[in-house]
Structures are given as C-alpha cells and as structure tokens.
C-alpha cells in the first residue's frame, strides 16, 4: 500500500505548493533513525510527515503500533514552536470492522 500512495503523490507532485520528498530519515528523540515515507516541506507552511498503515481484519497490528512509535519518537513535547504536522493514510480496504479502532489509535 505504501508504494501505491507514494505513486499517487508522485503523479500529483506539481499540485503541491511544498517540496515533496520521499524516504527521509530523521533522528528521533530516542536517538534512532526514523524513516518518513512522504514529506512535504517549505513554502512557509508547516512540514507534513505522512505515514501509511495497512492492517488486515483480524490481523496483526504491529505495523500500526510501529507507525505510532515513529510519530511519537519524532515529536518533541518541549518544542512548542515545532512546525510539523503528522498524517496517517489508512488502507481501509483490508481493515474491515476494525477501522474505527485503528482511527482511535492515532
């Protein structure tokens, strides 16, 4: 699913006022490198970190918890001026009736 979402962003690259980049690595608060699959930045607007999650109905939620951990690791609670927004694109075709629970996670 991540590959499809990246492809859609690439197709629409010219429609964004911000610079679009893929697979950026940043050091999180834990000291670990965190990969941000899609990043929009610049143009005097908040940076947008975009993650994807695909969880199958009655399946394993490890990928969702992993994204949540990455997002938390990239958030500095002591920096009120942090100019970053985080978004999660959820694959709703496979998640089934667990979609509402998954949304609550984020």
Secondary structure as UniProt FT lines:
FT   HELIX           2..11
FT   HELIX           13..15
FT   STRAND          19..27
FT   TURN            29..30
FT   STRAND          33..41
FT   TURN            43..44
FT   STRAND          47..53
FT   TURN            57..58
FT   HELIX           62..73
FT   TURN            77..78
FT   TURN            80..81
FT   STRAND          84..90
FT   TURN            92..94
FT   HELIX           96..98
FT   HELIX           99..105
//
